[in-house]
Amino acid sequence: MHFSQSNQNKISELIDLYKKVKAIILYCEELDEDQYTNLQIPKELRDAFDHLMRAISEAESNVENADVNTISKNIDKSIGHVFRAGFDSVDGASMSLKEQIVTSLKPYHSSAILKALPDYGKMKIEVENISAEIAKHREKKDITFDGISSVFNNYITNLDKLRSIYKKILLALPSINEFQQERRKDKIKSIVWTLVIGLIITLVSFLLGRITSP
């Protein structure tokens, strides 16, 4: 089996791309094991494998007269399908991450969050900006093949930013929980003191009434 140098380079690109996409798919499954059921992703990978097999079949069955264009076209299509699987995987991972960020912080009061994460306000804005950027990339994912690699790399960069934010939040959760407990204790103390002061005022008013009454 023989491939031209150009097609060998494309196959190397396909292998590197598949490794990236596979890593994202595994991360998606780790994030949302029960719900991650995007059937389009395995379909894209299956189609990519089908085109790759067509290219290999052409190269192997026609060793002397293999159609270089047919091989190249099928490798290109295989790469395109892996890219689409990658885009769908990043979409799924980014949505899951955003949901996990919201869910993990939902039980806590904003004051407790801000004590543990002073930059939380900036982080919230960054999450929204990243989500908007991913949406923009999503619109561009069907652009010509020459530019698709750059778009996909931007996709991954934004996903990495979300992963970093989520990791910071996970690491801060013990401190957030501690501050939340302190806030509850302070709130209980405040309620108790309010009740005590109220009782004292009521008692003093009652005694003063008894003293001043004829």
Backbone as a chain_set.jsonl record, in Angstrom:
{"seq": "MHFSQSNQNKISELIDLYKKVKAIILYCEELDEDQYTNLQIPKELRDAFDHLMRAISEAESNVENADVNTISKNIDKSIGHVFRAGFDSVDGASMSLKEQIVTSLKPYHSSAILKALPDYGKMKIEVENISAEIAKHREKKDITFDGISSVFNNYITNLDKLRSIYKKILLALPSINEFQQERRKDKIKSIVWTLVIGLIITLVSFLLGRITSP", "coords": {"N": [[0.858, -1.195, 0.0], [0.577, 2.154, -0.927], [0.917, 5.604, -0.35], [0.777, 8.909, -1.61], [3.088, 11.589, -0.844], [1.695, 13.855, -0.094], [-0.802, 12.808, 0.663], [0.006, 11.164, 2.732], [0.744, 13.092, 4.583], [-1.766, 14.185, 5.089], [-3.023, 12.018, 6.303], [-1.525, 11.844, 8.631], [-2.318, 14.244, 9.764], [-4.998, 13.642, 10.162], [-4.804, 11.603, 12.086], [-3.696, 13.012, 14.293], [-5.745, 14.869, 14.714], [-7.877, 13.16, 15.35], [-7.006, 12.15, 17.818], [-7.182, 14.447, 19.426], [-9.954, 14.939, 19.311], [-10.985, 12.557, 20.381], [-10.069, 12.739, 23.007], [-11.6, 14.897, 23.903], [-14.164, 13.816, 23.685], [-14.045, 11.767, 25.607], [-13.755, 13.361, 27.864], [-16.217, 14.654, 27.847], [-17.923, 12.5, 28.415], [-17.052, 11.927, 30.957], [-17.835, 14.229, 32.295], [-20.634, 14.19, 32.086], [-21.88, 11.524, 32.457], [-24.288, 10.041, 32.464], [-26.038, 11.443, 30.831], [-24.818, 12.068, 28.448], [-25.416, 11.603, 25.339], [-25.104, 12.123, 22.579], [-25.889, 11.223, 19.558], [-25.003, 11.937, 17.097], [-22.281, 12.242, 17.082], [-20.902, 9.608, 17.23], [-21.855, 8.784, 14.747], [-20.642, 10.555, 12.939], [-17.975, 9.822, 13.334], [-18.077, 7.187, 12.492], [-18.681, 7.55, 9.796], [-16.361, 8.877, 9.071], [-14.487, 6.843, 9.39], [-15.41, 5.106, 7.415], [-14.849, 6.538, 5.028], [-12.074, 6.662, 5.236], [-11.424, 3.961, 5.026], [-12.194, 3.548, 2.398], [-10.27, 5.046, 1.085], [-7.939, 3.638, 1.792], [-8.559, 1.166, 0.685], [-8.582, 1.8, -2.051], [-5.891, 2.469, -2.407], [-4.663, 0.059, -1.802], [-5.78, -1.922, -3.45], [-5.196, -1.09, -5.978], [-2.339, -0.924, -6.526], [-0.363, -0.149, -8.381], [-1.729, 1.588, -10.076], [-3.22, 3.387, -8.557], [-5.801, 5.711, -7.858], [-4.947, 8.799, -7.159], [-6.375, 11.123, -6.673], [-8.894, 10.158, -5.89], [-8.194, 8.871, -3.519], [-7.19, 11.057, -2.062], [-9.481, 12.669, -1.909], [-11.213, 11.103, -0.356], [-9.791, 10.915, 2.028], [-9.815, 13.599, 2.782], [-12.573, 13.906, 3.204], [-12.895, 12.179, 5.327], [-11.381, 13.499, 7.287], [-12.972, 15.803, 7.492], [-15.346, 14.76, 8.622], [-14.384, 13.95, 11.126], [-13.671, 16.418, 12.167], [-16.273, 17.54, 12.384], [-17.356, 15.838, 14.303], [-15.711, 16.611, 16.367], [-16.414, 19.333, 16.734], [-19.088, 19.014, 17.577], [-18.623, 17.624, 19.926], [-17.202, 19.506, 21.496], [-19.186, 21.442, 21.698], [-21.058, 20.001, 23.247], [-19.527, 19.529, 25.559], [-18.99, 22.151, 26.46], [-21.55, 23.113, 27.029], [-22.295, 21.32, 29.043], [-20.353, 21.935, 30.97], [-20.984, 24.609, 31.607], [-23.496, 24.195, 32.718], [-22.787, 22.57, 34.885], [-21.235, 24.348, 36.372], [-23.153, 26.257, 37.16], [-24.924, 24.584, 38.603], [-23.274, 23.558, 40.661], [-22.824, 25.78, 42.25], [-25.287, 26.662, 42.979], [-26.543, 25.992, 45.543], [-25.454, 27.832, 47.29], [-25.064, 30.996, 49.006], [-24.519, 34.208, 47.541], [-22.709, 35.841, 48.948], [-21.109, 34.045, 50.366], [-19.897, 32.725, 48.251], [-18.444, 34.794, 47.059], [-16.62, 35.408, 49.065], [-14.935, 33.21, 49.064], [-14.254, 33.13, 46.397], [-13.139, 35.796, 45.217], [-13.01, 36.877, 42.66], [-15.274, 36.078, 41.403], [-17.352, 37.466, 40.14], [-16.135, 38.458, 37.807], [-15.527, 36.018, 36.694], [-18.051, 34.974, 36.104], [-18.857, 36.71, 34.079], [-16.89, 36.089, 32.226], [-17.522, 33.428, 31.642], [-19.97, 33.758, 30.31], [-19.08, 35.284, 28.141], [-17.357, 33.468, 26.902], [-19.171, 31.466, 26.2], [-20.643, 32.878, 24.337], [-18.66, 33.277, 22.421], [-18.179, 30.649, 21.611], [-20.613, 30.114, 20.435], [-20.404, 31.816, 18.246], [-18.272, 30.593, 16.89], [-19.536, 28.237, 16.287], [-21.263, 28.986, 14.281], [-19.47, 29.338, 12.267], [-18.463, 26.868, 11.614], [-18.85, 25.422, 9.307], [-17.334, 26.505, 7.345], [-14.964, 26.942, 4.612], [-12.592, 24.322, 4.001], [-9.934, 25.096, 4.348], [-9.902, 26.96, 6.414], [-10.986, 25.725, 8.592], [-9.536, 24.372, 10.535], [-8.332, 26.345, 12.127], [-10.603, 27.519, 13.27], [-11.545, 25.369, 14.763], [-9.461, 25.034, 16.595], [-9.742, 27.387, 18.036], [-12.169, 26.851, 19.202], [-11.421, 24.768, 20.946], [-9.639, 26.15, 22.591], [-11.366, 27.937, 23.927], [-12.943, 26.075, 25.254], [-11.05, 25.007, 26.988], [-10.656, 27.214, 28.627], [-13.12, 27.35, 29.943], [-12.992, 24.919, 31.295], [-10.901, 25.459, 33.044], [-12.034, 27.461, 34.671], [-14.112, 26.014, 35.839], [-12.648, 24.129, 37.274], [-11.383, 25.781, 39.17], [-13.613, 26.552, 40.63], [-14.483, 24.103, 41.693], [-12.315, 23.511, 43.358], [-12.634, 25.538, 45.168], [-14.97, 24.96, 46.501], [-15.006, 23.629, 49.133], [-14.199, 25.785, 50.805], [-16.201, 27.627, 50.217], [-18.411, 26.298, 51.225], [-17.74, 26.286, 53.909], [-17.801, 29.047, 54.518], [-20.473, 29.433, 54.037], [-21.644, 27.987, 56.108], [-20.752, 29.499, 58.276], [-22.119, 31.857, 57.729], [-24.752, 31.01, 58.125], [-24.68, 30.446, 60.86], [-24.163, 33.0, 61.86], [-26.482, 34.21, 61.041], [-28.385, 32.848, 62.552], [-27.556, 33.612, 65.121], [-28.099, 36.331, 64.927], [-30.875, 36.294, 64.701], [-31.558, 35.165, 67.174], [-30.539, 37.125, 68.936], [-32.16, 39.259, 68.178], [-34.642, 38.315, 69.02], [-34.15, 38.095, 71.774], [-33.593, 40.778, 72.49], [-36.035, 41.864, 71.811], [-37.689, 40.574, 73.67], [-36.59, 41.601, 76.035], [-37.167, 44.336, 75.761], [-39.933, 44.189, 75.753], [-40.369, 43.133, 78.325], [-39.231, 45.162, 79.944], [-40.897, 47.28, 79.262], [-43.276, 46.305, 80.259], [-42.705, 46.16, 83.022], [-42.176, 48.849, 83.577], [-44.64, 49.851, 83.07], [-46.113, 48.693, 85.119], [-44.881, 49.902, 87.309], [-45.371, 52.614, 86.981], [-48.065, 52.694, 86.959], [-51.148, 53.66, 88.661]], "CA": [[0.0, 0.0, 0.0], [1.406, 3.346, -1.056], [0.255, 6.901, -0.4], [1.635, 10.027, -1.999], [3.547, 12.353, 0.317], [0.598, 14.746, 0.297], [-1.818, 12.028, 1.374], [0.613, 10.74, 4.002], [0.632, 14.245, 5.489], [-3.177, 14.296, 5.476], [-3.319, 10.937, 7.258], [-0.912, 12.269, 9.899], [-3.211, 15.279, 10.303], [-6.199, 12.93, 10.606], [-4.475, 10.906, 13.334], [-3.567, 14.025, 15.352], [-7.084, 15.414, 14.954], [-8.681, 12.147, 16.042], [-6.554, 12.096, 19.21], [-7.781, 15.603, 20.111], [-11.408, 14.747, 19.407], [-11.224, 11.444, 21.306], [-9.852, 13.253, 24.368], [-12.764, 15.726, 24.247], [-15.3, 12.902, 23.863], [-13.872, 11.125, 26.92], [-14.028, 14.387, 28.877], [-17.675, 14.831, 27.844], [-18.51, 11.359, 29.118], [-16.691, 12.077, 32.374], [-18.646, 15.328, 32.826], [-22.068, 13.912, 32.086], [-21.878, 10.114, 32.083], [-25.636, 9.513, 32.251], [-26.812, 12.178, 29.841], [-24.094, 12.361, 27.217], [-25.883, 10.634, 24.343], [-25.177, 12.767, 21.273], [-25.717, 10.151, 18.579], [-24.38, 12.465, 15.885], [-20.817, 12.092, 17.176], [-20.464, 8.312, 16.699], [-22.183, 8.709, 13.32], [-19.578, 11.264, 12.22], [-16.757, 9.0, 13.404], [-18.31, 6.02, 11.632], [-18.546, 8.02, 8.409], [-14.93, 9.16, 8.869], [-13.827, 5.54, 9.222], [-15.829, 4.577, 6.116], [-14.073, 7.203, 3.973], [-10.675, 6.252, 5.375], [-11.326, 2.607, 4.462], [-12.265, 3.68, 0.942], [-8.953, 5.511, 0.643], [-6.994, 2.531, 1.953], [-8.933, 0.154, -0.298], [-8.114, 2.256, -3.366], [-4.429, 2.396, -2.429], [-4.221, -1.328, -1.681], [-6.254, -2.763, -4.56], [-4.606, -0.597, -7.227], [-1.019, -0.482, -6.075], [0.371, 0.519, -9.454], [-2.526, 2.619, -10.738], [-4.173, 3.959, -7.596], [-6.283, 7.054, -8.19], [-4.503, 9.69, -6.089], [-7.453, 12.063, -6.382], [-9.919, 9.438, -5.118], [-7.637, 8.672, -2.176], [-7.132, 12.365, -1.406], [-10.845, 13.13, -1.646], [-11.779, 10.331, 0.76], [-9.098, 11.315, 3.257], [-10.37, 14.914, 3.124], [-13.919, 13.705, 3.763], [-12.701, 11.571, 6.644], [-10.966, 14.588, 8.185], [-14.134, 16.657, 7.69], [-16.263, 14.106, 9.565], [-13.779, 13.998, 12.463], [-13.858, 17.8, 12.609], [-17.658, 17.74, 12.81], [-17.479, 15.145, 15.59], [-15.022, 17.453, 17.342], [-17.259, 20.5, 17.01], [-20.24, 18.569, 18.376], [-18.115, 17.258, 21.251], [-16.916, 20.739, 22.227], [-20.495, 22.013, 22.018], [-21.611, 19.245, 24.373], [-18.71, 19.748, 26.754], [-19.153, 23.526, 26.935], [-22.885, 23.218, 27.642], [-22.253, 20.571, 30.302], [-19.539, 22.691, 31.918], [-21.762, 25.758, 32.064], [-24.539, 23.662, 33.598], [-22.135, 22.099, 36.113], [-20.835, 25.542, 37.128], [-24.372, 26.803, 37.767], [-25.447, 23.609, 39.565], [-22.374, 23.417, 41.817], [-22.885, 26.984, 43.093], [-26.689, 26.995, 43.256], [-26.952, 25.93, 46.961], [-24.724, 28.766, 48.145], [-25.355, 32.423, 48.929], [-23.494, 34.944, 46.794], [-21.678, 36.366, 49.862], [-20.183, 32.943, 50.653], [-19.142, 32.479, 47.017], [-17.506, 35.902, 46.846], [-15.537, 35.327, 50.047], [-14.0, 32.165, 48.614], [-13.836, 33.462, 45.03], [-13.326, 37.249, 45.057], [-13.134, 37.212, 41.236], [-16.406, 35.339, 40.841], [-18.09, 38.342, 39.219], [-15.411, 38.431, 36.528], [-15.637, 34.655, 36.16], [-19.39, 34.855, 35.509], [-18.831, 37.441, 32.811], [-16.037, 35.33, 31.309], [-18.28, 32.25, 31.199], [-20.944, 34.226, 29.314], [-18.336, 35.681, 26.942], [-16.872, 32.245, 26.255], [-20.339, 30.826, 25.59], [-20.956, 33.658, 23.136], [-17.618, 32.993, 21.44], [-18.42, 29.303, 21.092], [-21.76, 30.237, 19.53], [-19.882, 32.402, 17.004], [-17.5, 29.557, 16.208], [-20.491, 27.257, 15.796], [-21.779, 29.508, 13.024], [-18.412, 29.304, 11.261], [-17.841, 25.547, 11.516], [-19.014, 24.861, 7.98], [-16.586, 27.298, 6.379], [-14.089, 26.155, 3.742], [-11.681, 23.423, 4.711], [-8.672, 25.783, 4.664], [-9.992, 27.712, 7.658], [-11.715, 24.997, 9.633], [-8.615, 23.982, 11.597], [-8.185, 27.505, 13.012], [-11.859, 27.646, 14.01], [-11.609, 24.278, 15.743], [-8.486, 25.328, 17.65], [-10.37, 28.414, 18.881], [-13.175, 26.102, 19.961], [-10.735, 24.043, 22.022], [-9.104, 27.166, 23.503], [-12.475, 28.4, 24.761], [-13.32, 24.963, 26.13], [-10.015, 24.938, 28.036], [-10.922, 28.316, 29.564], [-14.251, 26.918, 30.778], [-12.5, 23.848, 32.177], [-10.09, 26.101, 34.08], [-12.957, 28.118, 35.597], [-14.823, 24.959, 36.58], [-11.685, 23.549, 38.219], [-11.228, 26.75, 40.262], [-14.829, 26.494, 41.449], [-14.454, 22.837, 42.439], [-11.308, 23.638, 44.411], [-13.104, 26.52, 46.149], [-16.214, 24.518, 47.14], [-14.896, 23.453, 50.589], [-14.184, 27.105, 51.455], [-17.542, 28.21, 50.043], [-19.278, 25.605, 52.179], [-17.366, 26.769, 55.256], [-18.346, 30.406, 54.654], [-21.933, 29.299, 54.081], [-21.974, 27.565, 57.47], [-20.538, 30.672, 59.128], [-23.22, 32.788, 57.467], [-25.941, 30.472, 58.789], [-24.505, 30.644, 62.308], [-24.337, 34.431, 62.124], [-27.904, 34.523, 60.857], [-29.085, 32.312, 63.731], [-27.212, 34.509, 66.238], [-28.819, 37.582, 64.725], [-32.285, 36.038, 65.017], [-31.64, 34.969, 68.624], [-30.37, 38.428, 69.58], [-33.361, 40.046, 67.902], [-35.687, 37.814, 69.916], [-33.782, 38.452, 73.153], [-33.788, 42.22, 72.647], [-37.478, 42.076, 71.779], [-38.227, 40.14, 74.956], [-36.136, 42.557, 77.057], [-37.957, 45.559, 75.589], [-41.3, 43.889, 76.193], [-40.344, 42.992, 79.781], [-38.997, 46.484, 80.528], [-42.128, 48.056, 79.059], [-44.27, 45.762, 81.19], [-42.333, 46.574, 84.384], [-42.376, 50.292, 83.674], [-46.088, 50.045, 83.133], [-46.561, 48.325, 86.481], [-44.356, 50.875, 88.268], [-46.004, 53.931, 86.791], [-49.54, 52.614, 87.053], [-51.597, 54.062, 90.005]], "C": [[0.891, 1.242, 0.0], [0.529, 4.591, -1.118], [1.262, 7.936, -0.871], [2.044, 10.777, -0.738], [2.449, 13.266, 0.84], [-0.457, 14.001, 1.11], [-1.278, 11.459, 2.689], [0.507, 11.865, 5.04], [-0.806, 14.407, 5.986], [-3.554, 13.225, 6.494], [-2.709, 11.259, 8.621], [-1.785, 13.328, 10.575], [-4.474, 14.629, 10.87], [-5.955, 12.238, 11.948], [-4.395, 11.892, 14.498], [-4.934, 14.603, 15.726], [-7.938, 14.428, 15.736], [-8.301, 12.053, 17.515], [-7.163, 13.241, 20.025], [-9.262, 15.375, 20.364], [-11.742, 13.639, 20.394], [-11.066, 11.907, 22.751], [-11.048, 14.092, 24.823], [-13.98, 14.852, 24.507], [-15.23, 12.224, 25.23], [-14.17, 12.112, 28.048], [-15.531, 14.639, 28.984], [-18.352, 13.723, 28.641], [-18.235, 11.429, 30.613], [-17.559, 13.146, 33.04], [-20.088, 14.919, 33.045], [-22.298, 12.472, 31.635], [-23.268, 9.596, 31.728], [-26.356, 10.17, 31.082], [-26.106, 12.374, 28.506], [-24.412, 11.309, 26.159], [-26.064, 11.301, 22.988], [-24.85, 11.738, 20.201], [-25.034, 10.632, 17.301], [-22.872, 12.238, 15.895], [-20.35, 10.719, 16.704], [-20.78, 8.142, 15.219], [-21.093, 9.381, 12.493], [-18.293, 10.434, 12.207], [-16.882, 7.745, 12.535], [-18.141, 6.393, 10.156], [-17.083, 8.327, 8.084], [-14.166, 7.861, 8.607], [-14.152, 4.951, 7.848], [-15.015, 5.206, 4.984], [-12.593, 6.827, 4.043], [-10.467, 4.869, 4.778], [-11.402, 2.627, 2.936], [-10.913, 4.109, 0.375], [-7.933, 4.383, 0.705], [-7.266, 1.445, 0.917], [-8.436, 0.523, -1.686], [-6.603, 2.119, -3.468], [-3.933, 0.958, -2.454], [-4.6, -2.177, -2.891], [-5.688, -2.327, -5.904], [-3.222, -0.035, -6.94], [-0.292, 0.326, -7.14], [-0.386, 1.707, -10.033], [-3.576, 3.234, -9.806], [-4.521, 5.389, -7.995], [-5.969, 7.985, -7.012], [-5.613, 10.645, -5.678], [-8.561, 11.415, -5.549], [-9.458, 9.245, -3.677], [-7.661, 9.991, -1.401], [-8.521, 12.853, -1.006], [-11.441, 12.411, -0.444], [-11.09, 10.654, 2.083], [-9.62, 12.678, 3.724], [-11.748, 14.774, 3.774], [-13.843, 13.085, 5.158], [-12.315, 12.627, 7.673], [-12.155, 15.495, 8.509], [-15.106, 16.075, 8.698], [-15.702, 14.139, 10.985], [-13.867, 15.417, 13.024], [-15.275, 18.021, 13.126], [-17.928, 17.036, 14.14], [-16.835, 15.97, 16.696], [-15.838, 18.675, 17.726], [-18.435, 20.117, 17.907], [-19.81, 18.211, 19.798], [-17.827, 18.49, 22.099], [-18.217, 21.436, 22.612], [-21.08, 21.337, 23.261], [-20.854, 19.501, 25.657], [-18.914, 21.148, 27.325], [-20.512, 23.715, 27.605], [-22.925, 22.503, 28.99], [-21.469, 21.329, 31.371], [-20.308, 23.875, 32.481], [-22.851, 25.315, 33.041], [-23.959, 23.208, 34.932], [-21.717, 23.279, 36.992], [-22.031, 26.112, 37.874], [-24.874, 25.894, 38.882], [-24.594, 23.535, 40.825], [-22.473, 24.604, 42.775], [-24.307, 27.337, 43.537], [-27.051, 26.956, 44.746], [-26.386, 27.048, 47.833], [-25.134, 30.218, 47.918], [-24.196, 33.146, 48.249], [-22.376, 35.463, 47.698], [-20.645, 35.296, 50.192], [-19.306, 32.652, 49.437], [-18.059, 33.544, 46.833], [-16.358, 35.908, 47.856], [-14.477, 34.316, 49.607], [-13.433, 32.466, 47.235], [-14.069, 34.956, 44.796], [-13.531, 37.678, 43.605], [-14.338, 36.551, 40.586], [-17.22, 36.176, 39.852], [-17.458, 38.347, 37.834], [-15.534, 37.062, 35.872], [-16.989, 34.444, 35.483], [-19.441, 35.529, 34.144], [-18.024, 36.664, 31.77], [-16.763, 34.098, 30.774], [-19.278, 32.643, 30.109], [-20.241, 34.622, 28.017], [-17.837, 34.467, 26.166], [-18.022, 31.533, 25.547], [-20.73, 31.546, 24.306], [-19.937, 33.397, 22.03], [-17.826, 31.629, 20.798], [-19.591, 29.32, 20.115], [-21.316, 30.829, 18.191], [-19.106, 31.364, 16.197], [-18.427, 28.533, 15.575], [-21.059, 27.684, 14.442], [-20.757, 29.368, 11.898], [-17.9, 27.888, 10.968], [-18.019, 24.877, 10.164], [-18.292, 25.67, 6.912], [-15.647, 26.393, 5.594], [-13.031, 25.419, 4.553], [-10.398, 24.126, 5.145], [-8.716, 26.499, 6.011], [-10.559, 26.949, 8.827], [-10.818, 24.619, 10.81], [-8.442, 25.104, 12.614], [-9.426, 27.688, 13.88], [-11.934, 26.585, 15.101], [-10.638, 24.514, 16.892], [-9.02, 26.412, 18.596], [-11.451, 27.793, 19.764], [-12.539, 25.463, 21.187], [-10.176, 25.025, 23.056], [-10.182, 27.658, 24.457], [-12.951, 27.309, 25.719], [-12.333, 24.848, 27.289], [-10.212, 26.041, 29.079], [-12.066, 27.946, 30.504], [-13.818, 25.84, 31.763], [-11.703, 24.435, 33.332], [-10.98, 26.774, 35.129], [-13.665, 27.083, 36.463], [-13.909, 24.323, 37.626], [-11.483, 24.47, 39.418], [-12.422, 26.685, 41.217], [-14.844, 25.223, 42.29], [-13.477, 22.912, 43.605], [-11.778, 24.579, 45.53], [-14.324, 26.047, 46.934], [-16.091, 24.269, 48.645], [-14.91, 24.786, 51.344], [-15.551, 27.77, 51.361], [-18.505, 27.605, 51.055], [-19.014, 26.082, 53.608], [-17.938, 28.17, 55.503], [-19.867, 30.378, 54.732], [-22.393, 28.908, 55.489], [-21.823, 28.727, 58.453], [-21.68, 31.667, 58.961], [-24.498, 32.315, 58.16], [-25.877, 30.678, 60.301], [-24.728, 32.109, 62.676], [-25.808, 34.824, 62.016], [-28.72, 34.056, 62.058], [-28.828, 33.202, 64.941], [-28.002, 35.809, 66.149], [-30.292, 37.434, 65.093], [-32.478, 35.905, 66.524], [-31.543, 36.299, 69.347], [-31.588, 39.331, 69.363], [-34.496, 39.646, 68.832], [-35.42, 38.224, 71.363], [-34.041, 39.926, 73.417], [-35.282, 42.546, 72.666], [-38.13, 41.711, 73.087], [-37.859, 41.119, 76.072], [-36.968, 43.835, 76.984], [-39.383, 45.351, 76.082], [-41.379, 43.816, 77.706], [-40.176, 44.341, 80.464], [-40.255, 47.341, 80.411], [-43.209, 47.607, 80.036], [-43.992, 46.236, 82.61], [-42.55, 48.075, 84.589], [-43.861, 50.617, 83.777], [-46.637, 49.755, 84.505], [-46.128, 49.374, 87.49], [-45.121, 52.192, 88.194], [-47.517, 53.904, 86.908], [-49.965, 52.97, 88.472], [-51.945, 52.855, 90.888]], "O": [[1.818, 1.37, 0.8], [-0.467, 4.632, -1.84], [2.452, 7.848, -0.566], [1.422, 10.62, 0.312], [2.285, 13.436, 2.048], [-0.943, 14.506, 2.122], [-2.031, 11.294, 3.649], [0.22, 11.622, 6.212], [-1.037, 14.724, 7.152], [-4.307, 13.486, 7.432], [-3.316, 10.974, 9.653], [-1.969, 13.315, 11.792], [-4.958, 15.023, 11.931], [-6.803, 12.283, 12.839], [-4.956, 11.643, 15.565], [-5.237, 14.799, 16.903], [-8.639, 14.811, 16.672], [-9.172, 11.894, 18.37], [-7.601, 13.045, 21.159], [-9.762, 15.584, 21.469], [-12.69, 13.771, 21.169], [-11.842, 11.511, 23.62], [-11.463, 14.015, 25.979], [-14.744, 15.108, 25.438], [-16.238, 12.121, 25.928], [-14.763, 11.745, 29.062], [-16.057, 14.817, 30.082], [-19.247, 13.982, 29.446], [-19.071, 11.044, 31.431], [-17.969, 12.999, 34.191], [-20.694, 15.257, 34.062], [-22.847, 12.231, 30.56], [-23.416, 8.804, 30.798], [-27.182, 9.542, 30.42], [-26.729, 12.8, 27.534], [-23.766, 10.263, 26.089], [-27.07, 11.073, 22.317], [-23.685, 11.42, 19.964], [-24.543, 9.822, 16.515], [-22.258, 12.061, 14.843], [-19.471, 10.654, 15.845], [-20.062, 7.438, 14.509], [-20.666, 8.846, 11.469], [-17.608, 10.356, 11.187], [-15.911, 7.302, 11.922], [-17.54, 5.653, 9.376], [-16.619, 8.075, 6.972], [-13.314, 7.793, 7.722], [-13.286, 4.37, 7.194], [-14.545, 4.504, 4.088], [-11.939, 6.689, 3.009], [-9.466, 4.62, 4.107], [-10.756, 1.823, 2.265], [-10.468, 3.614, -0.66], [-7.151, 4.197, -0.227], [-6.34, 0.874, 0.343], [-7.928, -0.328, -2.417], [-6.087, 1.699, -4.503], [-2.901, 0.667, -3.058], [-3.835, -3.046, -3.31], [-5.696, -3.099, -6.863], [-2.97, 1.161, -7.09], [0.318, 1.354, -6.847], [0.214, 2.705, -10.431], [-4.684, 3.558, -10.233], [-3.662, 6.168, -8.409], [-6.654, 7.952, -5.989], [-5.781, 10.945, -4.496], [-9.101, 12.029, -4.628], [-10.23, 9.432, -2.736], [-8.09, 10.043, -0.248], [-8.716, 13.382, 0.088], [-12.098, 13.031, 0.392], [-11.73, 10.666, 3.135], [-9.84, 12.887, 4.917], [-12.048, 15.438, 4.766], [-14.624, 13.424, 6.047], [-12.846, 12.653, 8.783], [-12.331, 15.908, 9.655], [-15.637, 16.8, 9.54], [-16.45, 14.332, 11.943], [-14.107, 15.6, 14.217], [-15.463, 18.62, 14.185], [-18.637, 17.563, 14.997], [-17.34, 16.026, 17.818], [-15.941, 19.015, 18.904], [-18.738, 20.812, 18.877], [-20.541, 18.462, 20.756], [-18.164, 18.524, 23.282], [-18.341, 21.96, 23.719], [-21.533, 22.0, 24.194], [-21.454, 19.67, 26.718], [-19.001, 21.314, 28.541], [-20.616, 24.395, 28.626], [-23.507, 23.001, 29.953], [-21.869, 21.364, 32.535], [-20.288, 24.119, 33.688], [-23.098, 25.969, 34.054], [-24.558, 23.431, 35.984], [-21.833, 23.215, 38.216], [-21.947, 26.415, 39.064], [-25.21, 26.361, 39.971], [-25.125, 23.458, 41.933], [-22.234, 24.456, 43.974], [-24.497, 28.215, 44.378], [-27.809, 27.818, 45.193], [-26.789, 27.198, 48.987], [-25.496, 30.619, 46.812], [-23.04, 32.742, 48.37], [-21.221, 35.524, 47.276], [-19.453, 35.587, 50.29], [-18.116, 32.366, 49.576], [-16.914, 33.238, 46.499], [-15.256, 36.359, 47.546], [-13.278, 34.547, 49.762], [-12.294, 32.114, 46.927], [-15.095, 35.338, 44.232], [-14.147, 38.71, 43.34], [-14.42, 36.471, 39.36], [-17.716, 35.659, 38.851], [-18.151, 38.254, 36.82], [-15.632, 36.955, 34.65], [-17.072, 33.818, 34.426], [-19.994, 34.99, 33.186], [-18.403, 36.582, 30.602], [-16.638, 33.762, 29.597], [-19.415, 31.943, 29.105], [-20.734, 34.336, 26.926], [-17.885, 34.437, 24.937], [-17.863, 31.053, 24.425], [-21.101, 30.917, 23.315], [-20.292, 33.305, 20.855], [-17.668, 31.472, 19.587], [-19.57, 28.63, 19.096], [-21.783, 30.407, 17.133], [-19.261, 31.265, 14.98], [-18.162, 28.021, 14.487], [-21.303, 26.851, 13.569], [-21.121, 29.29, 10.724], [-16.993, 27.725, 10.153], [-17.389, 23.852, 9.903], [-18.588, 25.547, 5.723], [-15.548, 25.201, 5.885], [-12.638, 25.845, 5.639], [-9.833, 23.798, 6.188], [-7.689, 26.632, 6.677], [-10.61, 27.468, 9.942], [-11.28, 24.551, 11.949], [-8.41, 24.854, 13.819], [-9.322, 27.974, 15.073], [-12.338, 26.87, 16.229], [-10.962, 24.224, 18.043], [-8.783, 26.363, 19.803], [-11.617, 28.17, 20.924], [-13.035, 25.591, 22.307], [-10.234, 24.761, 24.257], [-9.943, 27.782, 25.658], [-13.319, 27.592, 26.86], [-12.73, 24.619, 28.432], [-9.965, 25.832, 30.267], [-11.997, 28.193, 31.708], [-14.228, 25.847, 32.923], [-11.812, 23.97, 34.467], [-10.718, 26.674, 36.328], [-13.799, 27.26, 37.673], [-14.348, 24.014, 38.734], [-11.419, 24.003, 40.555], [-12.269, 26.752, 42.436], [-15.181, 25.265, 43.473], [-13.769, 22.439, 44.703], [-11.376, 24.436, 46.685], [-14.684, 26.667, 47.935], [-16.992, 24.66, 49.387], [-15.549, 24.907, 52.389], [-16.006, 28.403, 52.314], [-19.31, 28.309, 51.664], [-19.937, 26.257, 54.403], [-18.491, 28.442, 56.569], [-20.476, 31.203, 55.413], [-23.39, 29.421, 55.996], [-22.652, 28.916, 59.344], [-22.152, 32.25, 59.938], [-25.24, 33.124, 58.717], [-26.869, 31.033, 60.94], [-25.389, 32.422, 63.666], [-26.312, 35.647, 62.781], [-29.619, 34.754, 62.526], [-29.747, 33.516, 65.697], [-28.505, 36.32, 67.149], [-30.884, 38.319, 65.711], [-33.426, 36.45, 67.089], [-32.334, 36.591, 70.244], [-31.99, 40.073, 70.259], [-35.216, 40.492, 69.363], [-36.327, 38.643, 72.084], [-34.632, 40.289, 74.434], [-35.734, 43.393, 73.436], [-39.009, 42.422, 73.574], [-38.678, 41.434, 76.935], [-37.418, 44.354, 78.006], [-39.964, 46.216, 76.739], [-42.306, 44.348, 78.316], [-40.871, 44.646, 81.433], [-40.628, 48.042, 81.351], [-43.96, 48.423, 80.57], [-44.902, 46.66, 83.321], [-43.04, 48.51, 85.63], [-44.269, 51.539, 84.484], [-47.51, 50.465, 85.004], [-46.875, 49.712, 88.409], [-45.465, 52.794, 89.211], [-48.17, 54.947, 86.952], [-49.25, 52.637, 89.417], [-52.336, 53.027, 92.042]]}, "num_chains": 1, "name": "protein.A"}
